[in-house]
């Protein structure tokens, strides 16, 4: 696997999944944040990024290929390490993420995120959104 800078349209190589509600926001978020593409055998398998909201706090997102052939443990490791690096560069104390289903919550837990809140009827079509948080250098801010 290699990690490289995101190029507009990389997300098109990752098949759409149920509840990919943030997919339409990718291009806009990529313009205001830091976005990376993880490739395996020349094909994008993860598109991920962060957008700083204010000093120390950012929103983050990931799109993961559902059948890339890459072992889940390897994907978790590379995404987790990339988030840690981005957090250091941006001097983050927290990263926010939002999930809409149990599979997304499980993925965020694997990346080190914790449940923080449920936003009732806050998502597309009135679906609940689950707010997740990952802490970095918590004692330093």
Backbone as a ProteinNet text record, in pm:
[ID]
protein_1_A
[PRIMARY]
XXXXXXXXXXXXXXXXXXXXXXXXXXXXXXXXXXXXXXXXXXXXXXXXXXXXXXXXXXXXXXXXXXXXXXXXXXXXXXXXXXXXXXXXXXXXXXXXXXXXXXXXXXXXXXXXXXXXXXXXXXXXXXXXXXXXXXXXXXXXX
[TERTIARY]
84.7	0	88.7	42.1	110.6	9.5	58.8	-22.6	25.3	-68.3	-31.7	-134.4	-104.2	-198	-324.9	-435.6	-565.5	-569.2	-628.3	-655.9	-806	-860.3	-1003.7	-1057.3	-1156.4	-1216.6	-1170.3	-1069.2	-1023.4	-1136.2	-1232.5	-1341.9	-1429.9	-1424.8	-1505.4	-1460.2	-1337.7	-1285.8	-1327.1	-1390	-1436.9	-1587	-1631.9	-1774.8	-1861.8	-1973.4	-2068.1	-2126.6	-2150	-2209.9	-2331.9	-2413.2	-2528.4	-2476.4	-2540.9	-2507.7	-2376	-2331.6	-2217.9	-2266.9	-2332.3	-2395.4	-2295.1	-2171.8	-2072.8	-1997.6	-2021.6	-1953.8	-1967.8	-2086.7	-2098.8	-2018.8	-1980.6	-1904.9	-1754.7	-1710.4	-1567.4	-1488.5	-1532.8	-1455.5	-1442.5	-1550.6	-1544.7	-1455.6	-1466.8	-1383.2	-1236.5	-1209.6	-1071.7	-1008	-1088.3	-1034.4	-997.4	-1063.4	-1038.3	-959.3	-931.8	-863.7	-744.3	-703.1	-594.3	-656.5	-639.1	-700.1	-593.4	-599.6	-503.9	-576.8	-505.6	-555.7	-459.1	-514.2	-434.7	-460.2	-351.8	-362.9	-306.8	-367.7	-317.3	-323.7	-212.6	-205.5	-255.3	-221.4	-255.3	-398.2	-479.5	-619	-645.1	-720	-756	-840.3	-801.2	-878.1	-933.2	-874.3	-924.4	-900.6	-1000.5	-984.5	-1022.2	-935.1	-957.1	-904.1	-955.8	-904.7	-957.1	-903.8	-949	-967.4	-1058.7	-1079.5	-1080.3	-983.6	-973.4	-1090.1	-1159.4	-1271	-1221.1	-1130.6	-1061.8	-939.6	-847.8	-724.9	-753	-694.7	-705.7	-819.4	-912	-1030.7	-1053.4	-1079.1	-1104.3	-1213.4	-1280.7	-1370.9	-1290.1	-1319	-1249.5	-1348.6	-1304.8	-1391	-1305.3	-1367.5	-1302	-1403.7	-1357.7	-1432	-1342.8	-1395.9	-1316.8	-1377.1	-1291.5	-1335.5	-1383.6	-1504.7	-1559.9	-1497.2	-1427.9	-1369.4	-1236.5	-1144.5	-1017.2	-918	-940	-843.6	-734.5	-732.9	-635	-691.3	-612.1	-660.9	-706.4	-818.3	-875.5	-774	-695.6	-596	-496.5	-455.2	-361.3	-426.7	-554.6	-625.3	-640.5	-678.8	-694.3	-561.9	-453.2	-322.3	-283.2	-296.1	-252.3	-341.6	-471.8	-561.2	-535.1	-519.6	-493.9	-363	-257.3	-128.4	-137.7	-212.5	-229.4	-303.7	-408.9	-481.2	-389.6	-307.3	-213.5	-117.1	-66.5	26.6	-42.6	-163.9	-236.8	-265.7	-297	-325.5	-201.2	-85	39.1	66.3	52.9	78.8	-14.7	-141.5	-241.5	-250.4	-169.6	-170.5	-311.8	-375	-512.2	-515.6	-620.5	-650.1	-766.6	-851.8	-963.9	-999.5	-1051.5	-1106.9	-1249.1	-1341	-1481.7	-1508.3	-1599.9	-1645.6	-1792.2	-1862.8	-2004.8	-2033.6	-2116.1	-2154	-2306.3	-2356.4	-2500.7	-2546.3	-2452.3	-2493.7	-2389.1	-2422.1	-2335	-2200.4	-2199.2	-2074.2	-1980.2	-2035.2	-1953.6	-1903.3	-1987.3	-1945.7	-1832.1	-1845.2	-1740.8	-1608.5	-1612.5	-1492.4	-1428	-1508.4	-1453.4	-1391.7	-1453.8	-1394.8	-1257.3	-1245.1	-1116.7	-1009.2	-1051	-957.4	-926.8	-991.6	-964.3	-1064.3	-1176.4	-1280.3	-1372	-1427.4	-1523.3	-1658	-1763.7	-1898.7	-1905.7	-1969.8	-1987.9	-2134.9	-2212.6	-2352.5	-2430.2	-2562.9	-2650.6	-2730.7	-2723.7	-2800	-2928	-3036.8	-3163.4	-3214.1	-3244.3	-3300.3	-3212.3	-3081.2	-2990.7	-2931.3	-2956.1	-2895.4	-2990.2	-2941.2	-3025	-3149.9	-3262.8	-3388.3	-3434.6	-3380	-3420.6	-3356.3	-3254.1	-3184.7	-3101.1	-3080.6	-2993.9	-2848.3	-2770.6	-2626.4	-2558	-2451.4	-2374.4	-2246.5	-2228.6	-2108.2	-1998.3	-1881.9	-1766.5	-1652.6	-1560.9	-1446.8	-1320.9	-1210.6	-1077.9	-992.9	-932.5	-852.3	-703.6	-635.7	-490.8	-432.4	-323.3	-253.4	-349.3	-443	-551.9	-502.1	-397.6	-347.2	-267.2	-236.3	-151.2	-229.2	-361.9	-439.5	-530.9
-118	0	123.4	223.9	352.9	460.4	563.1	678.8	793.9	860.5	973	1083.8	1198.3	1310.2	1272.7	1319.2	1299.2	1375.4	1314.8	1381.3	1380.7	1492.8	1505.3	1387.6	1320.9	1207	1072.1	1068.9	939.6	861.5	932.6	864.5	783.3	815.2	741.7	596.8	566.5	429.6	343.5	404	330	310.8	186.2	161.5	223.5	280.6	340.1	231.4	267.5	176.7	244.4	165.5	220.6	320.6	433	536.4	607.5	611.8	696.3	840.3	888.6	1020.1	1133	1113.6	1219.4	1219.8	1122.5	1115.3	1243.5	1304.5	1426.7	1544.4	1538.5	1647	1634.7	1519.9	1491.4	1599.1	1638	1734.3	1867.2	1912.7	2038.2	2028.7	1918.5	1899.6	1888.4	1826.5	1811.5	1946.1	2043.7	2176.3	2255.4	2227.5	2305.4	2228.3	2102	2021.5	1949.5	1847.2	1760.3	1626.6	1585.1	1462.2	1373.5	1245.6	1147.3	1033.5	967.5	847.1	733.7	621.4	501.8	409.5	367.2	281	142.4	44.7	-93.1	-143.6	-190.7	-237.7	-131.5	-5.1	103.4	154.2	99.7	142.2	202.4	313.9	369.7	270.8	250.1	164.3	243	359	448.3	591.3	675.4	819.2	874.6	956	1004.4	1145.8	1216.1	1349.5	1413.4	1531.5	1612.8	1756.1	1825.1	1967.9	2036.9	2125	2195	2292.1	2282.6	2373.2	2499.9	2484.5	2592.3	2529.3	2607.7	2548.3	2435.8	2319.9	2205.9	2110.5	2147.1	2064.6	2051.1	1927	1901.2	1796.4	1800.9	1694	1600.7	1472.8	1379.6	1285.8	1223.9	1133.5	1027.9	916.3	811.4	747.2	710.6	622.4	500.7	383.1	260.6	166.3	114	16.1	-109.2	-155.6	-269.8	-404.6	-412.6	-541.5	-519.4	-452.5	-416.3	-531.3	-635.2	-743.4	-718.3	-599.8	-566.9	-613	-683.3	-725.9	-606.6	-624.7	-516	-460.1	-546.7	-501.2	-403.4	-431.3	-343.5	-209.1	-211.3	-86	-1.9	-66.4	5.7	69	-6	45.9	168.1	159.8	270.8	394	375.8	490.3	551	466.6	516.2	595.3	541.5	610.8	742.9	743.9	867.3	972.9	931.5	1025.6	1082.9	997.7	1043.4	1146.5	1120.3	1214.2	1347.2	1341.4	1464.7	1541.9	1470.4	1535.4	1605.5	1545	1609.4	1735	1724.9	1839.7	1955.4	1925.1	2028.2	2063.1	1994.7	2016.1	2002.7	1890.9	1865.8	1810.5	1846.7	1780.2	1683.8	1708.6	1618.6	1619.6	1504.1	1492.1	1440.4	1500.1	1460.4	1373.1	1281	1200.3	1167.2	1135.5	1104.7	973.6	892.2	763	753.5	668.4	650.4	507.8	414.6	276.2	203.1	83.2	5.5	-26	-51.5	-81.5	39.1	159	279.6	305.5	281.3	298	200.8	76.5	-23.6	19.7	68.2	116.6	229.4	324	436.8	389.7	291.4	235.1	173.9	102.9	43.7	149.5	268.7	379	454.8	416.7	481.1	586.8	594.6	691.6	634.1	721.9	685.2	750.2	684.3	740.3	867.7	971.1	1094.2	1134.4	1124.6	1165	1107.7	1111.5	1078.3	1203	1242.3	1356	1299.9	1302.4	1245.8	1317.7	1239.4	1288	1393.8	1390.4	1491.4	1458.1	1338.5	1296.2	1301.2	1261.8	1258.4	1173.4	1221.8	1149.3	1138	1221	1217.2	1106	1042	934.5	992.6	912.7	953.1	953	1044.8	1048.2	1019.7	944	912.4	995.3	1080.4	1162	1084.1	1082.1	1009.5	1109.3	1077.3	1165.3	1081	1134.5	1075.1	1185.5	1154	1251.6	1236.4	1348.7	1353.3	1450.1	1416.4	1508.6	1580.2	1505.2	1564.8	1646.5	1602.8	1674.5	1799	1820.6	1933	2060.3	2054.2	2172.8	2216.1
0	0	0	-72.1	-69.2	-31.2	32.6	68.6	-17.6	-80.9	-167.6	-152.3	-210.8	-208.3	-284.8	-234.6	-299.9	-430.5	-531.1	-658	-678	-722	-741.3	-822.9	-770.1	-837.7	-786.1	-697.2	-643.7	-578.3	-520.1	-451.5	-547	-677	-775	-789.5	-747.1	-756.8	-637.9	-540	-423	-438.7	-451.9	-474.3	-365.3	-406.9	-312	-223.6	-98.3	-1.8	59.3	123.1	193.7	297	307.2	404.7	377.1	252.8	215.9	201.7	303.9	298.3	280.7	321.5	312.1	178.9	93.9	-35.7	-118	-129.3	-208.5	-152.1	-25.8	35.6	13.5	-34.8	-44.9	-117.9	-235.4	-313.9	-240.5	-179.9	-105.4	16.6	91.3	209.4	170.1	56.6	10.9	-18.7	-58.8	-89.3	35.3	146.4	268.2	373.1	348.7	448.4	390.1	460.2	416.8	379.9	255.2	208.2	146	180	131	61.2	-26.8	-91.1	-58.4	-18	5.7	-113.1	-178.3	-295.5	-267.6	-331.5	-330.6	-473.8	-525.1	-664	-761.6	-735.2	-826.3	-818.7	-727.3	-715.7	-577.4	-570.2	-440.3	-359.5	-233.7	-144.2	-25.3	2	106.8	61.3	79.9	67.4	203.9	260	395.6	409.9	509.9	531.5	657.8	684	796.1	747.2	810.7	784.9	921.1	942.3	1069.3	1083.3	1194.8	1223.6	1291	1386.3	1457	1520.7	1574.8	1627.9	1728.1	1699.6	1788.8	1760	1669.9	1645	1493.5	1451.4	1309.1	1294.1	1180.8	1138.8	1049.6	1056	967.8	901.6	793.2	717.4	649.6	617.1	539.3	446.3	331	240.8	221.5	246.8	241.4	138.2	52.2	-47.6	25.5	-3.5	70.7	36.2	-76.6	-116.5	-188.8	-122.4	-184.1	-190.2	-110	-101.2	1.5	60.1	163.6	297.9	377.2	509.3	593.5	663.1	743.7	842.2	903.1	1001.3	937.9	815.2	745.5	713.8	670.3	643.2	769.5	877.9	1004.8	1044.1	1033.4	1072.7	990.7	858.7	774.7	794.4	810.4	832.4	969.9	1069.4	1205.5	1211.7	1150.4	1148.3	1071.6	962.9	885.5	965.9	1037.8	1123.6	1231.4	1290.4	1393.4	1336	1216	1152	1122.3	1065.4	1035.9	1164.7	1271.3	1399.6	1452.9	1435.7	1480.2	1399.2	1267	1179.1	1214.4	1239.2	1268.5	1416.8	1499.4	1643.9	1701	1665.5	1709.4	1850.7	1922.2	2049.1	2031	1927.8	1901.8	1754.1	1710.4	1575.9	1591.8	1521.1	1521.7	1399.3	1415.1	1302.4	1326.8	1219.8	1230.1	1158.5	1220.7	1163	1157.5	1064.8	1051.3	1076.4	1090.7	1113.5	1197.6	1238.6	1326.8	1261.5	1131.3	1061	1065	1043.9	1050.2	1192.3	1291.2	1430.7	1462.4	1418.8	1443.3	1379.2	1255.8	1186.2	1266.1	1312.9	1388.7	1520.1	1585.6	1707.6	1678.1	1565.7	1528.3	1507.1	1466	1445	1573.6	1683.1	1811.2	1852	1783	1817.5	1925.2	2005.9	2109.3	2079.2	2123.7	2113	2196.5	2142.1	2218.6	2231.8	2122.8	2130.4	2012.4	2023.7	1912.4	1877.9	1750.8	1702.3	1640	1715.2	1670.3	1545.2	1443.2	1316.9	1250.8	1277.3	1222.5	1088.1	1039.3	913.6	795.9	679.2	559.9	584.3	539.3	555	699.6	787.6	927.5	1008.8	953.1	1025.8	1138.7	1241.6	1351.9	1306.7	1361	1340.3	1473.2	1468.9	1588.8	1585	1684.2	1694.8	1764.8	1703.1	1756.4	1776.6	1868	1894.1	1913.4	1864.3	1887.8	1949.1	2061.8	2135.6	2101.8	2092.1	2069.9	2173.1	2232.5	2324.4	2415.7	2470.2	2549.7	2667.5	2731.5	2848.4	2815.9	2688.4	2649.9	2616.7	2610.2	2571	2681.3
[MASK]
+++++++++++++++++++++++++++++++++++++++++++++++++++++++++++++++++++++++++++++++++++++++++++++++++++++++++++++++++++++++++++++++++++++++++++++

